[in-house]
């Protein structure tokens, strides 16, 4: 992933989350990596990224290596077993977030 920014005037309006949900829905790679600016680490952590190394510097720019791993849940509790996203937790979360719908598996767990 490269250059994931939302202009200051448009931050905290769900634009970044919407962009991220689109990335998750369209992604086919099991791992997404970024070189986060030091200041953006909390944003990426909120999206589910984890730090994979120490702070580094390249051409005078400091960054923190991070990655996001797509979850595959072979023991998915969702009853919608015919769904193409069944067992692909991140993909399912992105789809439901994009359509502003609750996750079926979370509804089952709360019952």
N, C-alpha and C positions, 0 to 999 in steps of 0.2 A: 504494500500500500504506500502511495507517495502523495504528499501534499494534501492532507486532510484538514482543511481549515474552514471555519465559518466566520465571516466578517463580524467584528465586534458588535455592531448595531443589531445583528440578527442572532446573536448567541442567546441561549436559554429559551428558545422558542421551539425546540424539537427538531430543528433542521438537521443537525448533526446526527441525531438518533435516527431520523428518517433515512438519511444517506447510508448510515451504517446498516440499518435493516435491509436496505436494497442490496448492499454488498453481500450480506449473509444469505439472502434469498437467491442471489445469482452465482455465488461462489461455488467452485467445484474442488478447491484445494483443501486438504485437511488442516493446513496451518497457514495463517496469515501473519506476516512479520512487519514490524515497523521500526524505524529509528526515531523514537519520540524525542521531541525537545524536552529538556528538563522540566519545563513548566507545564507540558501537556501530559505528563505521566498520570496524574490523577484522572484526567478525562479518559485516557485509554484504559485505566484500571476499571473505571465505571462501566466501560463497554465490554469488559471481560478479558482484557489483555493481562499478561503477567510479565514481569521483568525477567529477562533471561541472561543478563550480564551486567557488569559494572558500567558506570558512566564512561563514555568514550569521547574522543575528539577527532574530528577529521576536517582539515582545511580551516581550522579555527572555530568550528561549530561543534558544540557539545550535544551529545544525544545519549539516550538510554535504549539499548536493544530490548524489544518486547515482542511477544507473540500471542496469538489467539488460536486456540486449538478447537476445531469443530468437534462437538461431542457426538458420539454415536452410542446410543443406549440400547443394547440388545435386550435388556429387560424392561423396555418401555412400558409404563403402566397404562398408557392410553388404550382405550378400547377400539379406537379407529384403526384397526390393523391393516385395512385396505388402502389407507392414505399413503401417497408417495413419500411423505415426510416422516412416516412412522419410524421411530428409533433414531431419527436425526434431530436431536433436541434443539440445536442452535438454529437449524433451518426452520423448524416448526415455530420456535419463539419469534423469529423474524417475520414469518408469514402472519402469525396472529397479531403481532405488534403493528404490522403494516395495515392490517384490517381492523385494528382496535378491538380485537376479540380476546377473551380469556383462553388460556390453554386448557384443553380438555383434561390433560393429566393432572393439572393443579386443581381443577374442580373435583376430580375423583379423590385426591389426597385429602382435601378439606372435608369430605363427607364423613 
